[in-house]
């Protein structure tokens, strides 16, 4: 089953139109993912969706980004897509997380002080392209990470970042 969330904003992209066409051609069952959806994979990994709610609609594509918790044993990672800090700050979850994948490539729209006060984590991950035209991650985000003593790794500096856990370590 292929799952994704569709909005008016995303349905205007070439990628989205191509995806819809391929789903129709191949008769792939699909449905939208929303808060409360939970997937348990064969290796014991659990993925729980916190956002968006099933009734949420927005013309801003980033506000429709999935926010999910990945669990494996005692390991927990918060995965945030391109969500804005306003929405992220409105969510409720238990902390700490071992990993916090910062929203929107480290954009200033992804986190603020409240976010880092609320989301306690041992390591932040910023996924951004080297020499990207948006200049992500934003200096204000890096300053916030320093202020809140959150160590972080950046894909634009290190390339692929691999997290390995046995569910305990």
C-alpha positions as CSV (number, residue, x, y, z in Angstrom):
1,X,0.0,0.0,0.0
2,X,1.4,3.4,-1.0
3,X,0.5,6.2,1.4
4,X,0.9,9.9,1.1
5,X,-0.9,13.1,1.9
6,X,-2.2,15.2,-1.0
7,X,-3.1,18.9,-0.9
8,X,-3.9,21.4,-3.5
9,X,-0.4,22.8,-3.2
10,X,1.3,19.5,-3.8
11,X,-1.0,18.4,-6.6
12,X,0.3,21.2,-8.7
13,X,3.8,19.7,-9.0
14,X,5.0,17.6,-11.9
15,X,6.2,14.9,-9.5
16,X,2.8,14.7,-7.8
17,X,1.0,14.4,-11.2
18,X,3.5,11.7,-12.3
19,X,3.0,9.8,-9.0
20,X,-0.8,10.0,-9.4
21,X,-0.6,8.7,-13.0
22,X,1.6,5.8,-12.0
23,X,-0.7,4.9,-9.1
24,X,-3.6,4.8,-11.5
25,X,-1.8,2.9,-14.3
26,X,-0.5,0.3,-11.9
27,X,-3.7,0.2,-9.8
28,X,-1.8,0.7,-6.6
29,X,-3.9,0.9,-3.5
30,X,-3.3,4.2,-1.6
31,X,-4.5,6.4,1.1
32,X,-3.4,9.5,2.9
33,X,-1.3,9.2,6.1
34,X,-2.6,11.2,9.1
35,X,-2.1,11.6,12.8
36,X,-2.7,8.4,14.6
37,X,-1.5,6.1,11.8
38,X,0.9,3.6,13.1
39,X,3.0,1.1,11.2
40,X,4.9,-1.9,12.7
41,X,7.6,-3.2,10.4
42,X,8.8,-6.8,10.5
43,X,12.0,-6.0,12.3
44,X,10.1,-4.4,15.2
45,X,10.5,-0.8,14.0
46,X,7.4,1.3,14.8
47,X,6.5,4.5,12.9
48,X,3.8,6.6,14.4
49,X,2.4,9.7,12.6
50,X,1.7,12.8,14.7
51,X,0.9,15.2,11.9
52,X,-1.1,16.2,9.8
53,X,-4.5,15.5,11.3
54,X,-7.0,14.0,8.9
55,X,-9.0,17.3,8.8
56,X,-6.1,19.7,8.3
57,X,-5.9,21.6,5.0
58,X,-3.4,24.2,3.9
59,X,-2.2,25.8,0.8
60,X,1.3,25.8,2.3
61,X,2.9,22.5,1.3
62,X,5.3,22.6,4.3
63,X,2.4,22.6,6.8
64,X,1.3,19.3,5.3
65,X,4.7,17.7,6.0
66,X,4.6,14.4,8.0
67,X,5.8,14.5,11.5
68,X,6.6,11.0,12.7
69,X,8.3,9.2,15.6
70,X,10.4,6.2,14.6
71,X,10.8,3.7,17.5
72,X,13.0,0.7,17.8
73,X,13.3,-0.7,21.3
74,X,14.4,2.2,23.5
75,X,15.6,4.2,20.5
76,X,13.3,7.1,19.4
77,X,13.8,9.5,16.5
78,X,11.6,12.5,15.7
79,X,11.3,13.0,11.9
80,X,9.8,16.3,10.8
81,X,9.8,16.8,7.1
82,X,9.5,20.5,6.2
83,X,7.1,21.4,9.0
84,X,6.9,24.9,10.5
85,X,7.8,25.5,14.1
86,X,4.3,26.8,14.8
87,X,2.8,23.4,14.0
88,X,5.7,21.5,15.6
89,X,5.3,23.5,18.8
90,X,1.6,22.6,18.9
91,X,2.2,18.9,19.0
92,X,2.4,16.8,22.2
93,X,5.0,14.0,22.6
94,X,7.1,12.4,25.2
95,X,10.8,13.4,25.2
96,X,13.7,12.9,25.1
97,X,14.5,11.7,21.6
98,X,17.9,10.2,20.7
99,X,17.6,11.9,17.3
100,X,15.8,15.0,16.2
101,X,15.8,15.5,12.4
102,X,15.4,19.2,12.2
103,X,12.7,20.5,9.9
104,X,13.1,22.0,6.5
105,X,16.9,21.5,6.0
106,X,17.6,23.8,9.0
107,X,15.4,26.7,7.8
108,X,14.5,29.4,10.2
109,X,10.9,28.4,9.7
110,X,11.5,25.0,11.2
111,X,12.5,25.7,14.8
112,X,12.5,28.4,17.4
113,X,13.5,28.6,21.0
114,X,10.2,27.0,22.2
115,X,10.9,24.1,19.9
116,X,14.2,23.3,21.4
117,X,12.9,23.8,24.9
118,X,10.1,21.4,24.2
119,X,11.9,18.8,22.1
120,X,14.8,17.4,24.2
121,X,17.2,15.3,22.1
122,X,20.7,14.0,22.3
123,X,21.6,14.7,18.6
124,X,20.1,16.9,15.9
125,X,20.4,16.0,12.2
126,X,20.2,18.6,9.5
127,X,19.6,17.3,6.0
128,X,20.7,20.0,3.5
129,X,22.5,19.9,0.2
130,X,26.1,21.2,-0.1
131,X,26.2,24.8,-1.4
132,X,22.4,24.9,-1.7
133,X,20.8,28.0,-3.1
134,X,18.7,28.6,0.0
135,X,21.9,28.7,2.2
136,X,20.4,26.1,4.6
137,X,20.9,25.6,7.4
138,X,20.1,29.1,8.5
139,X,22.7,30.8,10.9
140,X,19.9,31.5,13.4
141,X,19.1,27.8,13.7
142,X,22.8,27.0,14.2
143,X,22.9,29.6,17.0
144,X,19.8,28.1,18.6
145,X,21.4,24.7,18.6
146,X,24.5,26.1,20.2
147,X,22.4,28.0,22.8
148,X,20.5,24.9,23.8
149,X,23.7,22.7,23.7
150,X,22.3,20.3,21.1
151,X,25.1,18.6,19.2
152,X,24.2,18.2,15.5
153,X,25.4,16.6,12.3
154,X,24.9,18.1,8.8
155,X,24.7,16.3,5.5
156,X,26.0,19.3,3.6
157,X,29.3,18.9,5.6
158,X,29.4,15.1,6.2
159,X,27.4,13.6,3.3
160,X,25.2,10.7,4.2
161,X,24.6,10.3,8.0
162,X,23.8,6.8,9.1
163,X,22.3,6.1,12.6
164,X,22.9,2.5,13.8
165,X,21.1,1.2,16.9
166,X,20.3,-2.2,18.4
167,X,17.3,-0.5,20.1
168,X,19.4,0.1,23.3
169,X,22.7,1.7,22.2
